[in-house]
Amino acid sequence: MTAALKGRRILVTGGATGIGAAAVGVLTDAGAQVVATYHQTPPPARDDVTWLQCDVRDPDAVDATVGKAADVLGGLDVLLHAAGLWQPGIPGQITVDDIDFLVDTNLKATILTNQAAYAVMRRNGGGRIINFGSGEAVMGSPISAVYAATKGAVAAWTRSIAKAWAAEKISAIALAPAVQTPGADRLREFLGPAAAAFIDEEIKKTIPLGGALGDPEKDLGPALVFFCSEGSHFMTGQLIAVDGGLVMLGA
């Protein structure tokens, strides 16, 4: 993937951990110029990445950060919005605070970052926005229902902006990966050892390719490079599963 993204100017949100951290490494190695945000977790030291601290739920902070990123990069070709969070939520036991937290973190932040990127991209002749949905939003989840609901909303929002902004040459894709992340670790902690072991056995049955969650760099990384590249220019408004066959969309 060396030089596949040479010259591409990319902003990655949530770049300090999980999928965001994998994206920063993969996209930089593929030749992209990358600016990445972090919130509370200190980012890894990389001389080839510019780091900006930002709470993506804060509209003023988002506008300032996206503007700064565009200044550093000399424009903005791609927003890869990886900031987000999984947390449990069992229907019947969900509090207002649970709802507010996940709506702000997963949906509001997506809308804010996307609109800030749009304001830059429309002046620069277009661009690509990549958001993250979830297979849980497609299948439903009895243990993380609000998370699933917010990710379903992200997919709907992505389809909406794909239609609204297409005339300005801005495309939008939502990815639904099934890879090993801190969120997967939180799920195991929530379930406890016995239930986590059961889930691992179920994953062996339900992910045809490999029977396990994928690796963020090895398995998701090539898809990130493709969707950040010009090669995906004629794709927009789709929810794309990168999950070893866990959720076969459109089947």
Secondary structure, DSSP 4 states (H G I P E B T S, - for coil): -TTTTTT-EEEEESTTSHHHHHHHHHHHHTT-EEEEEESSSPPP--TTEEEEE--TT-HHHHHHHHHHHHHHHTS-SEEEE-------B-TTS--HHHHHHHIIIIIIHHHHHHHHHHHHHTTTT-EEEEEE--HHHHH--SSBHHHHHHHHHHHHHHHHHHHHSGGGTEEEEEEEE-B--HHHHHHHHHH-HHHHHHHHHHHHHH-TTTSSPBPIIIIIHHHHHHHHSGGGTT--S-EEEESTTSS-TT-
